[in-house]
Amino acid sequence: MEPRRQREQALCGAALRALSGRRVEWRAARLLEGDRELRLDAPHLRLQAEDGLPARRGHCDATALRLRHSDLAQHEQAAPSGAVERLVFDLLEQLRCESRLPASLPGLAANVQARFAAWSRAALAQGLAESAAGLLLYTLAQLGWSRFNGQPLPQESEGLIEATRAGIARAIGGWLSRMQRCLDDQAAFAEAALALAHWTGQRLRDAQAQQQPASGAAQAQARAHAALSWLLPQSDGNLALPAPAAGRSRLLDGGSAGYRVFTTAYDREVPAATLVRAALLREYRQRLDERVARLNVNQGRLALQLQRALARPAGSDWDFGLEAGRVDARRLAQLVSNPAQRRVFRLEAPRPRPDAVVSLLIDCSGSMRRHIEPLALLADVLLRVLERAGAATELLGYTTGAWNGGRARAAWLAAGRPAHPGRLNERCHLVFKDAARSWRRSRLDVAALLKGDLFREGVDGEAVAWAAHRLRARPEARRILVVVSDGCPLDSATEQANDARYLDHHLQQVVAQQERAGITLIGVGVGLDLGAWYRHSVPADLSQGLERELLHRLVGTIARVAAA
């Protein structure tokens, strides 16, 4: 995400917390309260990549009204299951909340109303009103907004929807009137909104079935949904790289036992250099040194930027020969020989010194193998820069000991395939450089990152917890963990024996837990944005190799979070 867009998102998040009174924040396209994602869907809250700050302010203010005036749990419990029905139900609830604009905040009212007007114009430009189904939904949105806010219809909409409004007025008039009377009563409002949503869904299905009766109701409904797909919830669209959808596991949501591991008998933590022949390791190191030289990065400049952010005053030095302060006993002889001498004092002088440890955790899954050289180059340069800035550093990796579960899955099969076994593979954690050793002493070990056959599958949640545990054992005051990955966790054996989001959900839990424990996490997404998991994220396109601009962005992010 661009720095300007990141700042806009941070400002909108602050305004959202102030207006709603809730501790929420945006991460990529997700609204989180703690580690819980809040679902606030409405078609006019969708943002496009080209939308500027006014649109985002309107989006933020409308979201704040929803959080302030809607019981989200009650809304979810009453929500219908059909896609069109849910779309209408969410839209009506959002419009109800937006109608409760505080008179003391005219700017907020202007932002919210401008956002709905801009969406209405965009809907017409997108051709929504060119189909009967789209025109019906557009008409419902305009009528709801006009009724609930006591405002006349926009001029560009009034003539367009007149025929549709006349055709449905008798069917929906009672529900709209009831909702208008119940704007302060969410439960009563929801009853009428639910009835209108079901009516809308049925009307669209009937219309499609009449047009092509042989296709069947299910196929007609699918076509209707496809025609309206741009109205359904999608990504924020403000990212330079795609943002994956972070899901939840029904086992971790509903189970009391939490995350499980079937067996730890085959897990291991190993120095990565021991897995590579010495001669090959020297060859890797030479290749890496040549790549670093060709990259031609000003490491001193980057180190200075980090040093300023990482430094904290430390009172371990003294200034001597002062005219005030503590008496310096070593200068008393000067005072005896020359009573006019006044420079016989000293003071403790705070000297800024870095007091931070930064751990770099690399996803060594198979999909990352194609980026192996830029990854090694990124890790090597970043370790050098951090060490020159005075920070302690670690380089860690995570993979599995085998494909498709290995001996852990074999043990599960021998046990009779018990249900929901949890993680079902041989975890392998790699130590390329620990914090007690300098880069110079570890330079050969770092080059082991170029060994491609170490890259198998990835269990991200356990790896993040492991790296964070190592950081907490360090004496430094600030602990920063930089996770470099190309997506959500992937272990085929675990997914098949549990559910597809089991490891993904566990990663979300671990990240939230470590952030609460004081570890600062930064996600570097290779080919995507990891903002869905990490509060601080840096998208990285390594398809053309490592570029100096990425190093500057990553160093800038580390400096920013360290100085916060």
C-alpha positions as CSV (number, residue, x, y, z in Angstrom):
1,M,0.0,0.0,0.0
2,E,1.3,3.5,-0.9
3,P,2.5,5.6,2.1
4,R,-0.1,8.2,1.3
5,R,-2.9,5.6,1.3
6,Q,-1.6,4.1,4.5
7,R,-1.7,7.5,6.2
8,E,-5.3,8.1,4.9
9,Q,-6.3,4.7,6.2
10,A,-4.7,5.4,9.6
11,L,-6.5,8.8,9.8
12,C,-9.8,7.2,8.9
13,G,-9.3,4.5,11.5
14,A,-8.7,7.2,14.2
15,A,-11.8,9.1,13.2
16,L,-13.8,5.8,13.1
17,R,-12.7,5.0,16.7
18,A,-13.5,8.5,17.9
19,L,-17.0,8.6,16.3
20,S,-18.0,5.0,17.1
21,G,-16.5,4.8,20.6
22,R,-15.1,1.3,19.7
23,R,-11.6,0.1,19.5
24,V,-11.6,-0.9,15.8
25,E,-9.1,-0.6,13.0
26,W,-8.8,-1.2,9.3
27,R,-6.3,-3.8,8.0
28,A,-6.4,-4.0,4.2
29,A,-10.1,-4.4,3.5
30,R,-11.0,-5.9,6.9
31,L,-12.5,-4.1,9.9
32,L,-11.2,-5.6,13.1
33,E,-12.1,-5.2,16.7
34,G,-9.3,-6.9,18.5
35,D,-8.8,-10.1,16.5
36,R,-12.5,-10.3,15.5
37,E,-13.6,-9.3,12.0
38,L,-16.7,-7.1,11.8
39,R,-19.0,-7.6,8.8
40,L,-20.5,-4.3,7.7
41,D,-21.8,-4.8,4.2
42,A,-23.7,-2.4,2.0
43,P,-23.2,-1.7,-1.7
44,H,-22.7,2.0,-1.4
45,L,-19.8,1.5,1.1
46,R,-17.7,-0.2,-1.6
47,L,-14.6,1.7,-2.5
48,Q,-12.7,1.8,-5.8
49,A,-9.0,2.2,-6.4
50,E,-9.5,5.6,-7.9
51,D,-11.6,6.9,-5.0
52,G,-9.9,9.8,-3.2
53,L,-10.0,11.0,0.4
54,P,-13.5,12.5,0.3
55,A,-15.0,9.1,-0.6
56,R,-13.0,7.4,2.1
57,R,-14.1,10.0,4.7
58,G,-17.8,9.3,3.7
59,H,-17.1,5.6,4.0
60,C,-15.5,6.1,7.4
61,D,-18.3,8.2,8.8
62,A,-21.0,5.9,7.5
63,T,-19.2,2.9,9.0
64,A,-19.0,4.8,12.4
65,L,-22.8,5.4,12.3
66,R,-23.4,1.7,11.7
67,L,-21.1,0.7,14.6
68,R,-22.7,3.3,16.9
69,H,-26.4,2.5,16.1
70,S,-26.5,-1.1,15.1
71,D,-26.3,-4.2,17.3
72,L,-24.1,-6.4,14.9
73,A,-24.9,-9.6,16.7
74,Q,-28.6,-9.0,16.5
75,H,-28.3,-8.1,12.8
76,E,-26.4,-11.3,12.0
77,Q,-28.9,-13.4,13.8
78,A,-31.8,-12.0,11.8
79,A,-30.0,-11.9,8.4
80,P,-31.3,-14.0,5.6
81,S,-29.2,-16.6,3.8
82,G,-29.8,-15.7,0.2
83,A,-27.2,-13.4,-1.5
84,V,-29.8,-11.0,-2.9
85,E,-31.8,-11.1,0.3
86,R,-28.7,-10.4,2.4
87,L,-27.7,-7.6,0.1
88,V,-31.1,-5.8,0.6
89,F,-31.1,-6.5,4.3
90,D,-27.6,-5.1,4.8
91,L,-28.4,-2.1,2.7
92,L,-31.6,-1.2,4.6
93,E,-29.8,-1.5,8.0
94,Q,-27.0,0.8,6.8
95,L,-29.5,3.4,5.6
96,R,-31.3,3.2,8.9
97,C,-28.1,4.0,10.8
98,E,-27.2,6.8,8.4
99,S,-30.5,8.4,9.0
100,R,-29.6,9.0,12.6
101,L,-27.2,11.8,11.8
102,P,-26.3,14.0,14.8
103,A,-27.3,17.6,14.3
104,S,-24.1,18.7,16.1
105,L,-21.9,17.2,13.3
106,P,-22.9,18.8,10.0
107,G,-19.6,17.8,8.4
108,L,-20.3,14.1,9.1
109,A,-23.8,14.5,7.6
110,A,-22.4,16.1,4.5
111,N,-19.7,13.3,4.1
112,V,-22.3,10.5,4.4
113,Q,-24.8,12.1,2.1
114,A,-22.1,12.9,-0.5
115,R,-20.9,9.3,-0.3
116,F,-24.4,7.9,-1.1
117,A,-24.9,10.4,-3.9
118,A,-21.5,9.5,-5.4
119,W,-22.4,5.8,-5.3
120,S,-25.7,6.5,-7.0
121,R,-23.9,8.2,-9.9
122,A,-21.4,5.4,-10.2
123,A,-24.1,2.8,-10.2
124,L,-25.8,4.5,-13.2
125,A,-22.4,4.8,-14.9
126,Q,-21.8,1.1,-14.4
127,G,-25.0,0.3,-16.1
128,L,-26.8,-1.1,-13.1
129,A,-30.2,0.4,-14.2
130,E,-29.9,-1.2,-17.6
131,S,-31.3,-4.5,-16.3
132,A,-34.7,-5.0,-14.6
133,A,-33.0,-6.6,-11.6
134,G,-30.5,-3.9,-11.3
135,L,-33.1,-1.2,-11.7
136,L,-35.2,-2.8,-8.9
137,L,-32.3,-2.8,-6.5
138,Y,-31.4,0.8,-7.4
139,T,-35.0,1.9,-6.9
140,L,-35.1,0.2,-3.4
141,A,-31.9,2.0,-2.4
142,Q,-33.1,5.4,-3.6
143,L,-36.5,5.0,-1.9
144,G,-35.0,3.8,1.4
145,W,-32.6,6.7,1.5
146,S,-35.3,9.3,0.6
147,R,-37.8,7.9,3.1
148,F,-35.4,7.4,6.0
149,N,-33.7,10.8,5.7
150,G,-36.8,12.8,4.7
151,Q,-35.1,14.1,1.6
152,P,-36.4,14.4,-2.0
153,L,-35.1,11.9,-4.6
154,P,-32.0,13.1,-6.5
155,Q,-33.0,14.7,-9.8
156,E,-31.1,12.2,-11.9
157,S,-32.9,9.3,-10.2
158,E,-36.4,10.6,-10.0
159,G,-37.4,10.2,-13.6
160,L,-35.4,7.0,-14.0
161,I,-37.1,5.0,-11.3
162,E,-40.6,6.5,-11.6
163,A,-42.1,3.6,-13.5
164,T,-40.5,0.9,-11.3
165,R,-41.6,2.8,-8.1
166,A,-45.2,2.9,-9.4
167,G,-45.1,-0.8,-10.2
168,I,-43.9,-1.9,-6.7
169,A,-45.5,0.9,-4.5
170,R,-48.5,-1.2,-3.5
171,A,-46.4,-4.3,-2.6
172,I,-43.6,-2.5,-0.6
173,G,-45.3,0.6,0.6
174,G,-46.4,-0.9,3.9
175,W,-42.9,-2.2,4.7
176,L,-41.3,1.1,3.9
177,S,-43.8,3.0,6.1
178,R,-43.2,0.7,9.0
179,M,-39.4,1.0,8.7
180,Q,-39.7,4.7,8.6
181,R,-41.7,4.7,11.9
182,C,-39.2,2.3,13.5
183,L,-35.8,3.9,12.8
184,D,-35.0,3.9,16.5
185,D,-36.0,0.3,17.0
186,Q,-33.6,-2.1,15.3
187,A,-35.7,-5.2,16.0
188,A,-38.9,-3.8,14.7
189,F,-37.1,-2.3,11.7
190,A,-35.5,-5.7,11.0
191,E,-38.8,-7.5,10.7
192,A,-40.0,-5.2,7.9
193,A,-36.6,-5.1,6.3
194,L,-36.5,-8.9,6.3
195,A,-39.9,-9.1,4.7
196,L,-38.9,-6.7,2.0
197,A,-35.6,-8.6,1.4
198,H,-37.5,-11.9,0.9
199,W,-39.9,-10.2,-1.4
200,T,-37.1,-8.8,-3.5
201,G,-35.3,-12.1,-3.8
202,Q,-38.4,-13.9,-4.8
203,R,-39.4,-11.3,-7.4
204,L,-36.0,-11.5,-9.1
205,R,-36.1,-15.3,-9.2
206,D,-39.6,-15.3,-10.6
207,A,-38.6,-12.7,-13.3
208,Q,-35.6,-14.8,-14.3
209,A,-37.6,-18.1,-14.4
210,Q,-40.3,-16.5,-16.6
211,Q,-37.6,-15.3,-19.1
212,Q,-36.1,-18.8,-19.4
213,P,-38.4,-21.3,-17.8
214,A,-36.5,-24.4,-18.9
215,S,-33.4,-23.4,-17.1
216,G,-34.8,-23.9,-13.7
217,A,-35.0,-21.7,-10.6
218,A,-31.5,-22.4,-9.3
219,Q,-29.8,-21.5,-12.6
220,A,-32.0,-18.4,-12.9
221,Q,-30.9,-17.3,-9.4
222,A,-27.3,-17.9,-10.3
223,R,-27.5,-15.7,-13.4
224,A,-29.2,-13.0,-11.4
225,H,-26.4,-13.1,-8.9
226,A,-23.8,-13.0,-11.6
227,A,-25.4,-9.9,-13.2
228,L,-25.3,-8.1,-9.9
229,S,-21.9,-9.4,-8.8
230,W,-20.4,-6.0,-8.7
231,L,-22.8,-5.0,-5.9
232,L,-21.7,-7.9,-3.6
233,P,-19.0,-7.5,-1.0
234,Q,-15.5,-7.5,-2.5
235,S,-12.0,-6.3,-1.6
236,D,-11.4,-2.6,-0.8
237,G,-9.5,-2.3,-4.1
238,N,-6.9,0.1,-2.7
239,L,-4.0,-2.2,-2.7
240,A,-1.2,-2.3,-5.3
241,L,-1.1,-6.1,-4.9
242,P,-4.0,-8.4,-4.2
243,A,-5.1,-9.0,-0.6
244,P,-6.0,-12.6,0.2
245,A,-9.2,-13.4,2.1
246,A,-8.5,-14.4,5.7
247,G,-11.0,-17.0,6.8
248,R,-12.1,-18.7,10.0
249,S,-12.1,-22.3,10.9
250,R,-15.3,-23.9,12.2
251,L,-13.2,-26.2,14.4
252,L,-11.4,-23.3,16.1
253,D,-14.6,-21.2,16.3
254,G,-16.7,-23.9,17.8
255,G,-14.2,-26.2,19.5
256,S,-13.2,-25.8,23.2
257,A,-9.8,-27.6,22.8
258,G,-8.4,-24.9,20.5
259,Y,-5.5,-25.5,18.1
260,R,-4.2,-29.1,18.2
261,V,-1.0,-30.9,17.1
262,F,-1.4,-34.6,16.5
263,T,2.2,-35.4,17.3
264,T,5.4,-33.5,18.0
265,A,7.6,-36.6,17.8
266,Y,9.0,-35.6,14.4
267,D,9.3,-31.8,15.0
268,R,12.7,-30.3,14.9
269,E,14.6,-27.1,15.2
270,V,17.9,-27.2,13.3
271,P,20.7,-24.8,12.3
272,A,20.2,-24.4,8.6
273,A,23.9,-24.5,7.7
274,T,24.1,-28.1,8.9
275,L,21.8,-29.1,6.1
276,V,24.1,-27.9,3.4
277,R,27.5,-29.2,2.4
278,A,30.4,-26.9,3.3
279,A,31.6,-26.5,-0.3
280,L,28.1,-25.7,-1.5
281,L,27.6,-23.2,1.3
282,R,30.7,-21.3,0.2
283,E,29.5,-21.3,-3.4
284,Y,26.1,-19.9,-2.2
285,R,27.9,-17.2,-0.2
286,Q,30.0,-16.1,-3.2
287,R,26.9,-15.9,-5.4
288,L,25.1,-13.9,-2.7
289,D,28.0,-11.5,-2.3
290,E,28.1,-10.9,-6.1
291,R,24.3,-10.1,-6.1
292,V,24.7,-7.7,-3.1
293,A,27.5,-5.8,-5.0
294,R,25.4,-5.5,-8.1
295,L,22.4,-4.2,-6.1
296,N,24.6,-1.2,-5.0
297,V,22.6,-0.2,-2.0
298,N,23.7,2.7,0.2
299,Q,23.7,0.6,3.4
300,G,25.1,3.4,5.6
301,R,22.2,5.7,4.7
302,L,19.6,3.1,5.5
303,A,21.4,2.3,8.8
304,L,21.4,5.9,9.8
305,Q,17.7,6.1,9.2
306,L,17.1,3.1,11.4
307,Q,19.6,4.2,14.1
308,R,17.7,7.4,14.6
309,A,14.4,5.5,15.1
310,L,15.9,2.7,17.2
311,A,18.0,4.9,19.5
312,R,16.9,5.6,23.1
313,P,18.7,7.8,25.7
314,A,21.0,5.8,27.9
315,G,22.8,7.6,30.8
316,S,26.1,5.8,30.8
317,D,28.5,8.5,29.7
318,W,29.7,11.7,31.5
319,D,30.6,15.3,30.4
320,F,33.5,16.7,32.3
321,G,35.0,20.2,32.9
322,L,31.6,21.8,33.5
323,E,30.8,24.9,35.6
324,A,27.8,23.2,37.3
325,G,26.8,19.7,38.2
326,R,28.5,17.1,40.5
327,V,32.0,17.8,41.9
328,D,34.6,15.9,40.0
329,A,37.1,14.6,42.6
330,R,39.8,14.3,40.0
331,R,39.8,18.0,39.5
332,L,40.0,19.1,43.1
333,A,43.7,19.7,42.8
334,Q,43.0,22.3,40.2
335,L,40.7,24.1,42.6
336,V,43.3,24.1,45.3
337,S,46.0,25.5,43.0
338,N,43.6,28.0,41.4
339,P,40.6,29.0,43.6
340,A,39.2,30.9,40.6
341,Q,38.9,27.7,38.6
342,R,35.2,26.8,38.1
343,R,35.3,24.0,35.7
344,V,35.5,21.2,38.3
345,F,32.1,19.6,37.8
346,R,30.7,16.8,35.8
347,L,27.2,15.6,34.6
348,E,25.8,12.4,33.4
349,A,25.2,12.7,29.7
350,P,22.4,10.6,28.0
351,R,23.8,9.1,24.8
352,P,21.3,7.6,22.4
353,R,21.9,3.9,21.9
354,P,19.7,1.3,20.1
355,D,17.9,-1.0,22.3
356,A,16.0,-3.3,19.9
357,V,16.1,-6.8,18.4
358,V,14.7,-7.5,15.0
359,S,13.9,-11.0,13.9
360,L,13.4,-11.9,10.2
361,L,11.2,-14.9,9.7
362,I,11.1,-16.4,6.2
363,D,8.4,-18.6,4.8
364,C,10.3,-21.5,3.3
365,S,7.3,-23.1,1.6
366,G,7.4,-24.5,-1.9
367,S,5.7,-21.5,-3.5
368,M,8.5,-19.3,-2.2
369,R,11.2,-21.2,-4.0
370,R,10.9,-19.3,-7.2
371,H,11.8,-16.1,-5.3
372,I,14.8,-17.7,-3.5
373,E,17.5,-15.4,-4.8
374,P,15.7,-12.1,-4.1
375,L,14.7,-13.4,-0.7
376,A,18.2,-14.3,0.3
377,L,19.4,-10.9,-1.0
378,L,16.7,-9.1,1.0
379,A,17.6,-11.0,4.2
380,D,21.3,-10.5,3.8
381,V,21.2,-6.7,3.1
382,L,18.6,-6.1,5.8
383,L,20.7,-8.0,8.4
384,R,23.7,-5.9,7.5
385,V,21.8,-2.6,7.7
386,L,20.2,-3.5,11.1
387,E,23.5,-4.5,12.6
388,R,25.1,-1.3,11.4
389,A,22.2,0.6,13.1
390,G,23.1,-1.2,16.4
391,A,20.1,-3.6,16.6
392,A,20.5,-7.3,17.4
393,T,19.2,-9.5,14.6
394,E,18.0,-13.0,13.9
395,L,17.3,-14.8,10.7
396,L,14.8,-17.7,11.0
397,G,12.8,-19.9,8.6
398,Y,10.0,-22.4,8.7
399,T,9.0,-25.3,6.6
400,T,8.0,-28.9,7.1
401,G,10.1,-32.1,7.2
402,A,8.1,-33.8,4.5
403,W,5.4,-33.3,1.9
404,N,1.8,-34.3,2.6
405,G,2.3,-35.0,6.3
406,G,5.2,-37.4,6.3
407,R,5.6,-39.6,9.4
408,A,3.1,-37.6,11.4
409,R,0.3,-38.4,8.9
410,A,1.5,-42.1,8.8
411,A,1.1,-42.2,12.6
412,W,-2.4,-40.7,12.3
413,L,-3.4,-43.3,9.7
414,A,-2.0,-46.1,11.9
415,A,-4.1,-44.7,14.8
416,G,-7.3,-45.2,12.8
417,R,-7.7,-41.7,11.5
418,P,-9.2,-40.0,14.5
419,A,-11.4,-36.9,13.7
420,H,-9.9,-33.4,13.8
421,P,-6.3,-34.3,14.6
422,G,-5.0,-30.8,14.3
423,R,-1.6,-30.1,12.7
424,L,-0.6,-33.2,10.8
425,N,3.0,-32.8,9.5
426,E,6.6,-32.7,10.7
427,R,7.3,-29.1,11.7
428,C,10.8,-27.9,10.8
429,H,12.1,-24.6,12.1
430,L,15.4,-23.3,10.7
431,V,17.9,-21.0,12.4
432,F,20.1,-19.2,9.8
433,K,21.4,-16.7,12.3
434,D,20.7,-16.2,16.0
435,A,20.8,-12.9,17.9
436,A,23.9,-13.8,19.8
437,R,26.1,-14.0,16.7
438,S,27.1,-11.1,14.4
439,W,26.4,-11.1,10.7
440,R,30.1,-11.5,9.9
441,R,30.3,-14.7,12.0
442,S,27.0,-16.0,10.4
443,R,27.6,-14.9,6.8
444,L,28.0,-18.5,5.6
445,D,25.0,-19.7,7.5
446,V,22.8,-16.9,5.9
447,A,23.7,-18.3,2.5
448,A,21.9,-21.6,3.3
449,L,18.7,-19.8,2.4
450,L,19.6,-20.4,-1.2
451,K,19.2,-24.2,-0.8
452,G,15.9,-24.8,-2.6
453,D,15.1,-28.4,-1.4
454,L,14.5,-27.0,2.1
455,F,11.3,-25.4,0.8
456,R,8.3,-27.7,1.4
457,E,5.1,-26.6,3.2
458,G,4.4,-24.0,5.8
459,V,2.7,-23.8,9.2
460,D,2.8,-20.1,9.8
461,G,1.0,-19.8,13.2
462,E,3.4,-22.1,15.1
463,A,6.4,-20.4,13.3
464,V,5.3,-16.9,14.4
465,A,4.8,-18.1,18.0
466,W,8.2,-19.8,18.0
467,A,10.0,-16.6,16.6
468,A,8.1,-14.4,19.1
469,H,9.1,-16.7,22.0
470,R,12.8,-16.3,21.0
471,L,12.3,-12.6,21.0
472,R,10.8,-12.5,24.4
473,A,13.9,-14.2,25.8
474,R,16.1,-11.3,24.6
475,P,16.9,-8.4,27.0
476,E,16.2,-5.6,24.5
477,A,13.2,-3.3,25.3
478,R,11.8,-3.3,21.7
479,R,11.2,-6.6,19.9
480,I,10.2,-6.5,16.2
481,L,9.3,-9.5,14.1
482,V,9.3,-9.2,10.3
483,V,7.5,-12.1,8.6
484,V,8.1,-12.6,4.9
485,S,5.5,-14.8,3.2
486,D,3.6,-15.2,0.0
487,G,0.2,-16.0,1.4
488,C,-1.8,-17.9,4.0
489,P,-0.5,-21.1,5.7
490,L,-0.6,-24.3,3.6
491,D,-0.2,-27.9,4.7
492,S,-2.2,-30.3,2.6
493,A,-2.4,-33.1,5.2
494,T,-3.7,-30.7,7.9
495,E,-6.3,-29.1,5.6
496,Q,-7.7,-32.5,4.5
497,A,-8.0,-33.9,8.0
498,N,-9.5,-30.7,9.6
499,D,-10.8,-27.9,7.4
500,A,-9.4,-25.5,4.8
501,R,-9.1,-22.5,7.2
502,Y,-7.7,-24.3,10.2
503,L,-4.1,-23.0,9.9
504,D,-5.2,-19.7,8.6
505,H,-7.4,-19.0,11.6
506,H,-4.7,-20.2,14.0
507,L,-2.3,-17.7,12.4
508,Q,-4.8,-14.9,13.1
509,Q,-5.0,-16.0,16.7
510,V,-1.3,-16.1,17.1
511,V,-0.6,-12.7,15.5
512,A,-3.3,-11.1,17.8
513,Q,-1.8,-12.8,20.9
514,Q,1.7,-11.7,20.1
515,E,0.7,-8.1,19.4
516,R,-1.0,-8.0,22.8
517,A,2.1,-9.4,24.4
518,G,4.2,-6.5,23.1
519,I,5.8,-8.0,20.0
520,T,5.6,-5.6,17.0
521,L,4.9,-7.6,13.8
522,I,5.4,-6.5,10.2
523,G,4.2,-8.7,7.3
524,V,6.1,-8.5,4.0
525,G,3.8,-10.0,1.4
526,V,5.5,-11.5,-1.6
527,G,3.1,-10.8,-4.5
528,L,0.3,-9.7,-2.2
529,D,-0.6,-7.5,0.8
530,L,-0.6,-9.3,4.2
531,G,-2.7,-6.5,5.9
532,A,-5.4,-9.0,6.5
533,W,-3.2,-10.6,9.1
534,Y,-0.6,-8.0,10.2
535,R,-1.3,-4.5,11.5
536,H,1.8,-3.3,9.6
537,S,2.3,-4.7,6.1
538,V,4.6,-4.1,3.2
539,P,3.6,-5.6,-0.2
540,A,6.6,-6.8,-2.2
541,D,6.8,-7.6,-5.9
542,L,9.9,-9.9,-6.3
543,S,8.9,-11.1,-9.8
544,Q,11.6,-8.9,-11.3
545,G,14.1,-9.5,-8.5
546,L,14.9,-7.3,-5.5
547,E,14.6,-3.6,-6.1
548,R,16.2,-0.9,-3.9
549,E,12.8,0.8,-3.5
550,L,11.5,-2.2,-1.6
551,L,14.4,-2.0,0.8
552,H,13.8,1.7,1.4
553,R,10.0,1.0,2.1
554,L,10.8,-1.9,4.4
555,V,13.4,0.1,6.3
556,G,11.0,3.0,6.5
557,T,8.3,0.8,8.0
558,I,10.6,-0.6,10.6
559,A,11.8,2.9,11.5
560,R,8.2,4.1,11.8
561,V,7.0,1.3,14.0
562,A,10.1,1.5,16.1
563,A,9.7,5.2,16.7
564,A,6.0,4.9,17.6
